[in-house]
Amino acid sequence: MNNTAIYIFNRIVRLAIIFFILYLIFTNFGTFLMIIGIIFILGFIAIYNLKKKIKTNGFHFKFNGQEFSQGNNANFNFNDFQNFNSNDFQNFANQPRYNEIQQAKDFFGFTGEPTKEEIKKRYKELARKYHPDINGGDDTKMKELNHFRDILIKTVK
């Protein structure tokens, strides 16, 4: 088909669609369909606007040091934080739970508070006992031993 035939075909299809819509408008079923269509379009617009409001580009915090220093925080000095050593807070967030400490002591066979040297000595003894090469490739006890050793080392002062 040439371009003129395609153009004429498109015009005929458009006119047919327009006449069909006009026919539906002037019948009861057409009115029902129009109301449903309007409700659908309004619902789509409402959901689109709601998503647009909810959608964020991330949280942007802007700090103005001048406003901060003029209020209740006038004596605050950020340079004080440069004096802290990061090792001071190293173990703060990862402290083991009490029941884990007790389980570790039971696993190692300690009744009191062990020293680092006692932990290392007992670890070597248990490592010889639970090593996967000795246990036929089963490494569950060795993993447990390593975990409990780390817990006990963290708790030793």
N, C-alpha and C positions, 0 to 999 in steps of 0.2 A: 504494500500500500504506500501511496505517496503521502506527502505532508498535508495536502489539502483534504484527503480522505480521513486522515487521522484527526484533523482539526474539526471536520464536520461530525465525525463520530463522537468526539469529546463534547461538542456542543449539544448533540442529541441526548447523550447520557446525562449531562447537567440539567437540561430541560426536563427530562423524565424524572430525575430526582426532585427537582423543584415542584413539579406537578404532583408527585407522590406525597411530598410533605404537605402541600396545600390540601390535598385530599384528606390526609390524616387530621389536619387541623380542624377541618369542618365536620368531622365525625366525632362521636363520643369516644371511641377507642383512640382516636388521634389526640384528643384532649388529655386522656389518661396518660398516653405515652409522653406527651409534652411535659406534664406535671412531673412524671417520674424522671424524665431527662433533666429538668430544671433542678430537682432535688439532688440528683446525682452530681450535676455540675457544681451546685453550691456546696455540697459535701466535699467534693474534690478540692475546691478553692479553700474551704475551711481547714482541711487536713494539710494542704500545701502551706498555708500561712502559719499553722501551728508548728509544723516541722521547721519552717524557716526561723521561727522565734526560738525554738529549742536548740537548733543547730548553733554551735559555738565554734569559734576558731581557736579555742584553748584559753587558758587563764593567763592574763597578762597582769603582772604585778609591777606597779611603778612606785618607786621609792623616791621621796623627796627629802633629802637629808636636812634641808633648812627647816621645813615644817616639823620634822621630827625633833630637832634640837630646840625648837621654840616652846614646845609644850611641856608636859610633865617629865619628859626625858632629857631635859637640858644638860644634865650632868653625865649622860651616857657617852661612852667613848668606844668606838668600834676597834680602835687599836689595841684595846685590852685583850682581844681575842687572839692576837698574834703571839701572845706569851704562852698560850696553852700548847701542850704537846699532844699530838693526836693519839699517842699511846696511853694517855691518861684515860681515854674513853673507849679503848679498844675492846675490852671484855664486858662493857656495860650492857649492851643490848643482847648478848648471847649467853647470858648466865643460865646454867642448867637448872632444871626444876629439882626440888628437894628429893622427890621419889627417884629421879634418875641418879642422883648422887648416892642414895642408899643402895640402889641396884648395882651401881658400879662398885661400891665398897663390898657388897655381898659377892659379886662376881670375882673380885680380886681376893676376897677372903680377909678383908680388914675389918676390925671391930672399932677402932678409934680413928683419929685423924692421921693419915699417913704423910710422910715427908716425900719430897720428890725422889730421893734416892730409893726409898722403899718401893715407890710406884714403879720406878724403872727396873729395879731388881725383880719384882714380882711379874712385871710385864714380860721380861725375858724368859722367865720360867714358864709362864702360860703360853707364850708364843711358841716355845718348843713343843708344848703339848697340843696346841690347836692349829698349828701351821697346816695349810692345805696339802702340802706334800706328804705329811705324815697321816692326815685324815682322809686320804684317798680322793683328794680334790675338792672336798667340801670346805668352802671358805666362810660359811655363815658364822661360825664361832670366832674366827679370826677378825671378821668385820665387827662383830660385837665387842671383842677385846679391844680393838683400836678405838671404837667409839667410847667405851667406858674409860680407857686410858686418857683420852682427850678431856672427858668430863672431870676426871680426878685431877689432872694437871691444872685445869682452870680453877679448881677450888683450893688448891694448895697456896698458902701465903708465903 
